[in-house]
Each structure stands twice: as C-alpha cells, then as structure tokens.
Amino acid sequence: LLQLYAPLNFLGSIYSSIRTSLVDLEHMLGLLDEAVEVADPAHPLPLAAHLKDAPPVVLAFQDVHFGYRKDREILHGVSFSVPPGGLIAIVGPTGAGKSTVSRLLFRFYDTWSGKVMIDGHDVREYRQADLREAIGVVPQDTVLFNDTIGYNIAYGRLGATQEEIEQAAKLARIHDFILSLPEGYKTRVGERGLKLSGGEKQRVAIARTILKDPRLLILDEATSALDTHTEREIQAALRAVSAERTTVVIAHRLSTIVEADEILVLGDGLVKERGRHADLIARGGLYAAMWAAQDAGQDAAPGSGMEASAP
Ligand code: ATP
C-alpha cells in the first residue's frame, strides 16, 4: 500500500504546485482582477443584424461606470444617445476611454453600473453572437489574409457573388485600384502577397463592412497621416458605409467629424463637452483648443495634433 501511496502523494504535490503556478500566472496576467466573463442570457431577445432587414440601431449609454480592474474605474458615468442612422464622434486625449466605449458596445465586458442600450434594451438581453453580427467595425489597422484581394473583401459576407463584391469595392473607392493590379480581384495580398498601403487596407475593410451590412458601425480611425488625395478617397468611402447607418466614430483626426450629429469630448472617463462642431468651436473650450492645435500642425501631420495637444 505504501508503494502505491508514495507515487500518489508525489502526483498530489505536483498537482498542487502546478495549481499554484497557474494562479501565479493568472495574477501576473491580471486575469483574476479582470471583469468576469460575460454570459448569454437564458432567454435572449432577437436582434436583427442587417440593414436590409431592419432599420438602423438606436443606441444609448446611460450613466455607464466601468473599469477593467476593481481598483480603477475608467468611465465615471458616461451618457449619450444616437438616433437611428445618426453619427456620434468620440474624441479626447489618449487613454480617455474612447476605445473602452466601443468594447462595451460589443459587450466584451459588462458595465459596473448603468446600461448600454441597443434598440431600447440592455445589451445583456441579447446573445453575444447576435450583437457581434449586428455591429461592423472598420479598425485602425486591418489584417489581410494571405489570399486574393477578392476573398479579403468577400470575408465580410462569405458567399457573396462577384457582382456584390465589386459593388462594395466601388462604394469603398477601391475597385479601380484593384483593376490596376496584375491579376485584378485574383491578386494575392497579405504577408506573402502584395503589400497594400494603410489607406488601401482601410478601403478593403470598408468594402468588407459594406458587404457585411451591419445595423451599427464603429469606425476606429487611423491616426496615421494620409496624403490629401487618399484622405479624400477614404472620406468618400467612409461616407458610403456610414450613410443611413447608426455610426460611432472613435476619432483621431478632427477633420473627419465636422459633420457629426454630436461630438462627445471625453477626458478622464468623463464627458467634458458635447455638441456639434460649430457649437463647440464657439464655446472656446477643450474641443476648440484641440481644433486650433490640429490646424496648426495640419501641414506636417494631420493625425498628430489632437493627441499631442490634448491635456
Ligand atoms: P487611445 O486614443 O490611445 O486609443 P483611448 O481613449 O481609446 O486611448 P482606452 O483604450 O479606452 O483609451 O483606455 C482607457 C484606459 O483604460 C487607459 O488608461 C488604459 O490604460 C486602460 N485600459 C485599456 N484596456 C485595458 C485592459 N484590457 N486592462 C486594463 N486597463 C486597460
């Protein structure tokens, strides 16, 4: 019996030291302090995903408090609402909590208190998969698959016809560029293929999102400076994807949000100012100062002014 017991005892001690190491590792990664995993409700509400099937999303944040770790609140009571088809732009210095707002929309995390509402219901009432289907993102930096440029666009809705892919590419102002490539839509791109510029990749992402046809759109603007022609093409492409769709712009270049229905100036997790561009300029506060600073630096780098100047 002793012979049997010794190895078991040995295994037991290995098990306990592995467990301790795992807990240490979790602590190291900060996982134990993170918000608990979000869970789907037992009886989820249906949520239409596509603009072709339902009107654009009605979106609201109601006094949202949230932090990634228990000891550090990041959003201290943020409220705003966007009517169906409206466009809200969120600006503010780096670390203000702009991307946190978009992560809460996807319900990557739950709020500490307050609500994120879509179509008049708390996002916790929907299935996560349905939320992610209804929201489209044009990210700062798009990852391209090692495949054809056509496939990279079709990924927005696998099964789309060539005609639909080309239609989306035209709206995203990337069709003519694709036709100029050696093998057109069959040209391979990505790490092992043709490298696209930041502006071209962004337009591929926009075409992808046009195909996906989500009811809510998040534009996470690139900070990088673009030449005037590219900037204009991207603006036209963004207008095509955001028209008619409820849109949240995480803005880094102020020039893109002049036409926003509402601009939310976030600072230290609070809404410091809100309103339309002209009102905020007239007010002569934080936004006006960001605008003036960006204007001053415009010739050198259109993306840098706001980040550098904000307090
Ligand atoms: P930027 O303009 O630089 O992208 P931002 O306004 O989007 O900044 P957020 O990314 O929302 O800022 O971050 C807000 C705060 O939350 C920052 O202080 C950041 O360090 C912190 N934060 C962001 N993600 C996490 C995370 N996963 N765990 C812990 N803290 C985080």
Residues whose N, C-alpha, C, O or C-beta is under 5 A from the ligand:
A	BS01	ATP	Y68 I74 P93 T94 G95 A96 G97 K98 S99 T100
